[in-house]
Amino acid sequence: MADEIKDQNPAQLENIKQALPDVEIEFMPHTDLKKSLAKTHAFIRTGEMTPYSNIILESGVTF
């Protein structure tokens, strides 16, 4: 998640923490978050309009 959510949208950050209580959250600058989208296989646009509400969810399978 973007570092900026902490100051710019703390209510949304709390909502996300409540929705994903067991998920470790890693923060990075918003510009870096946008750059990392180039490495994704897919993304979903939800229409969320509050500032810095973007989340990158990472999933992996160990064989």
C-alpha positions in Angstrom: 0.0 0.0 0.0 1.0 3.6 -0.5 2.7 5.3 2.5 0.5 8.3 1.8 -2.6 6.5 2.9 -1.4 6.8 6.5 -1.8 10.6 6.5 -4.2 11.2 3.5 -6.8 8.5 4.1 -6.4 7.0 7.6 -10.1 5.9 7.8 -9.7 3.8 4.7 -6.5 2.3 6.1 -8.4 1.2 9.2 -11.2 -0.3 6.9 -8.6 -2.3 5.0 -6.9 -3.5 8.2 -10.3 -4.7 9.5 -11.2 -6.4 6.3 -7.8 -8.2 6.1 -6.8 -8.7 9.8 -4.3 -11.4 9.3 -2.5 -9.9 6.3 0.9 -8.3 6.6 0.9 -4.9 5.1 3.9 -3.4 3.4 4.0 0.3 2.6 5.9 2.1 -0.2 5.7 5.5 -1.9 2.7 5.8 -4.2 5.0 6.4 -7.2 6.7 3.1 -6.5 3.4 1.4 -6.1 2.3 2.6 -9.6 5.6 1.4 -11.1 5.1 -2.1 -9.6 1.9 -2.5 -11.6 4.1 -3.3 -14.6 5.1 -6.6 -12.9 1.5 -7.7 -12.3 -0.3 -10.4 -14.3 -3.7 -8.8 -13.8 -5.4 -6.0 -12.0 -8.9 -5.1 -11.0 -10.4 -1.6 -11.0 -13.0 -1.4 -8.4 -14.1 2.2 -8.9 -12.9 3.2 -5.4 -12.4 7.0 -5.5 -10.8 7.8 -2.1 -7.2 8.8 -2.1 -4.4 6.2 -1.9 -6.8 3.2 -1.6 -4.9 1.1 -4.1 -3.7 -2.2 -2.9 -1.4 -4.8 -4.5 -2.3 -8.3 -3.3 0.4 -10.8 -3.8 -0.2 -14.6 -3.9 2.2 -17.4 -4.5 2.3 -21.1 -4.6 5.3 -23.0 -3.4 5.8 -26.3 -5.2 
